[in-house]
């Protein structure tokens, strides 16, 4: 399966909660990368452990309209 990659920015707790909640409903793997750190996007503690002042890279291997909407909403400029 082809992996997709997007850049996002999550700067507030409510944004992290929304992102993790929607990611958790997907039936495919979603990882968040920053520097050399890889975190499961479905783990709120994992995502909160990242430096949220930075642009994060999301890699995922499936399609979900609600998840794509969240990626659009938090897309890094």
C-alpha positions as CSV (number, residue, x, y, z in Angstrom):
1,X,0.0,0.0,0.0
2,X,1.2,3.5,-0.8
3,X,1.9,5.8,2.1
4,X,0.7,9.3,2.0
5,X,2.6,12.2,3.8
6,X,1.3,15.5,5.0
7,X,2.8,18.4,7.1
8,X,0.6,19.7,10.0
9,X,0.9,22.0,12.9
10,X,-0.9,21.3,16.2
11,X,-0.4,24.2,18.7
12,X,-3.1,23.8,21.2
13,X,-4.3,20.9,23.4
14,X,-7.8,20.9,21.8
15,X,-6.2,20.5,18.4
16,X,-4.1,17.5,19.6
17,X,-7.2,16.0,21.1
18,X,-9.2,16.4,17.9
19,X,-6.4,15.0,15.7
20,X,-5.8,12.0,17.9
21,X,-9.6,11.3,18.3
22,X,-10.1,11.3,14.5
23,X,-6.9,9.3,13.9
24,X,-8.1,6.7,16.4
25,X,-11.2,6.0,14.3
26,X,-9.1,5.0,11.2
27,X,-8.5,1.4,10.5
28,X,-4.9,2.0,9.2
29,X,-1.6,3.0,10.7
30,X,-0.9,6.6,11.2
31,X,2.5,7.9,12.4
32,X,3.7,11.3,13.3
33,X,7.3,12.2,12.8
34,X,9.5,15.0,14.2
35,X,13.3,14.9,13.8
36,X,14.1,11.2,14.3
37,X,11.1,10.6,16.6
38,X,8.2,8.5,15.4
39,X,4.9,8.5,17.4
40,X,1.7,6.5,16.9
41,X,-0.9,9.2,16.0
42,X,-3.5,7.4,18.0
43,X,-1.6,8.0,21.2
44,X,-2.5,11.3,22.9
45,X,0.5,11.0,25.3
46,X,2.8,10.3,22.4
47,X,1.6,13.3,20.3
48,X,1.8,15.5,23.4
49,X,5.4,14.5,23.9
50,X,6.4,16.0,20.6
51,X,7.6,19.6,20.2
52,X,4.3,21.2,19.2
53,X,6.0,24.5,18.2
54,X,7.3,22.6,15.2
55,X,5.8,21.4,11.9
56,X,5.0,17.6,12.2
57,X,5.0,15.1,9.4
58,X,2.1,12.6,9.2
59,X,2.5,9.4,7.3
60,X,-0.5,7.1,6.8
61,X,-1.5,4.2,4.6
62,X,-5.2,4.5,4.0
63,X,-8.1,6.8,3.0
64,X,-10.6,8.3,5.4
65,X,-12.5,11.5,4.5
66,X,-12.8,12.7,8.1
67,X,-9.0,12.2,8.7
68,X,-8.2,14.0,5.4
69,X,-10.4,16.9,6.6
70,X,-8.4,17.1,9.8
71,X,-5.1,17.1,7.9
72,X,-6.5,20.0,5.7
73,X,-7.6,21.9,8.8
74,X,-4.2,21.7,10.5
75,X,-2.0,21.8,7.3
76,X,1.2,23.7,7.9
77,X,1.6,26.7,5.7
